[in-house]
Amino acid sequence: MGIEIYAFNTVRKQVPGSSLPKNSEIIENLDIEDLGWDTSTRYVGVKCQQSLAFGYRRFTQFITYLSVLDREFSLSLGILFPSSDGVISHTACVDAYFNQILPIIDDIQSFSTRAYAYYYPENDFDEGDEYLTNISCSETRELVVYFANRKSDFNDFLQLLQFASRNEGFISYG
């Protein structure tokens, strides 16, 4: 499942012949892996607060991580966020990270220190990849059981994110 990020500038105009909403103009389109872990205030061509950029990146990494571990969760994302019209706004991603995801990460930490390390700011993308490659079978089973027990919570979480907001940066799944 690919993830693309689109950012819109603050001075907007109608793009002739496009399906974009009125007063919108794409200024950047890139793959999530190209973002890196830079926590500067410059983010995908749009000025924003450092904490917002950090939360946005952490959200996308967490969704990717869940999709790797839980095929059913990945399929749910595909259904809820079709590439044609399913989008998640930048603001929703930030809110989801700080209010929805951090508690889940804390739960993961309770039985897997290495799992938590994947999300910790000092760790870079390569270390996260190494963790996913070397995760033990027992840890994988524990995570899958955890996700199964939290399935209703995840469904509520996904429903919360299922809305379209094209006035700012958003993630498109498909």
N, C-alpha and C positions, 0 to 999 in steps of 0.2 A: 504494500500500500504506500503510494508516494505521498509526500507532504510538501506542499509549496506554500510560500509566504508571499503575500502581496502587500505592498505599502502604498498609501495614497498621500500625496502632498497636501499641505494646508491651503494652498491657493488652487482651487479646483475649477475645472471647466469641463464642458461636455465633450466627449471624444466622439467625433463623427463616425458613424457606421459601427459603433461598438454596442455591446449589450450591457455596458457598465451603467450604474445608476447616474442620474443627472449630477453634475458638478463633481465628478470623480475623474481622476487621471492616474493611471498606473505609473509609478516612477521606478519601481524595482520589482523583479521577480526572480527568486533564487531558491536553491535547494537548502533544506534545513542544515545539512552538514557544512555548508559554506559559512554559516554564521559564527562558528567557533564559540569560545567562552569569554569573549571580550565583554567586560561590564562597564564600558564607557557610556557616556550619555548619547553617543551617536549610534543609532540602531536602524538598520535597513533603510537608510536615507531619511529617517525621521527623527527629529530631536525629541527625546523623552527622558523622564527621570531614570536614574540608574536602577532603582529598585524595580521599576516597571519592566525594563528591558531584561533584567535578570529573571524575574518571575515568568515572563513570556517564554524565554528560552528553556527554563526548567520545566514549564508545562509541556512543551513540545517533546522534550526528551523523555518525560515521564510517560506520555501517551505512547511514544515509540517503544519504550521499555515494556509497557503493559501488553502491547500488541505482539511483542516477541514471546512473552511468557504465556499468554493466554489467547489461543487462537479464536475462541468464542468471543472474547472481548474485541479482537481485531475485526471479526465479522460484524459485530454490533456497530463498530465505528463506520464500517462501509455502508451499512444500512442507514444509519442516522445521518451520515454526512456524505451523501453522494456528490460526485465531482460537479454535477450540474448546478446545484443550488445550496448545498450544505456548507455553511461557514460558521466560524467561531470568531468573535471579535477580539481584538487585542485586550480590551478592558476585561472581558470575560475570562480570558486566559490568565491574566494577572490575579483576578479575584479567585479563580479556581485554584491557582497554585498556593496562595497564602491561606485560603480558608478551607479548601477541600483536600488538597494533595499533601500538605505538610503533616496533618494528622495521620494520613495513611502511611507516609514515609516513617513516621515515628513508630507505627505499629510494625512495619517491616523490620525496623531496627531491633525490635524486641526479640526477634529470633534469628536475625542474620545481620551481623555487624558489617559484613562485606557488601550486603545489599544496600545498606544505608550509605556506605562509602561512595557508591556510584553517584549519589546526588549531592555529596558535600562539595562546597564551592572550590576547595583546593584541588580537587581531582579534575583532570582534564578528560577530553573525549576518549583518548587512547586507553586510559585506565578503565573507563567505563566499558569499552569494548572488551578489554581483557577480562573484566569480571564476568560479562555475559558469556564469554567463551569458556571460562573455567568454573562456572557455577556448578556445584555438585548436584547429583541426583536427589539427595535428601533435601537440599535447600529448594530445589525446583518443586518437589512434592509439597513442601511446606508452603511455598508461595501460592501454588495452585489451590491448595486447600483454603488458604487465607482468602484468595480471590473468590472462591466458591461461597464461602461464608459471608462475604461482603457483596454478593452479586446484586442484591436489591439496592444496596447503597450505591453501587456503581451505576445501576440503571437510573436511579434518581439523579446522579451526577451527570450522566449523559443527557438526560432530558433537560436538565438545567442549562446545558450548553447548546441545545438544539435550537438555535434561532439565527436569523440573518442580520448582520449589521455591516453595511458596506461603506460606512463613512470614515473608516479608519483601517489600519492593518488587520488582516484576518488570515486564518488558516483554512485551507481547502483540502479535504480528504478525498482521495479517489485514485 
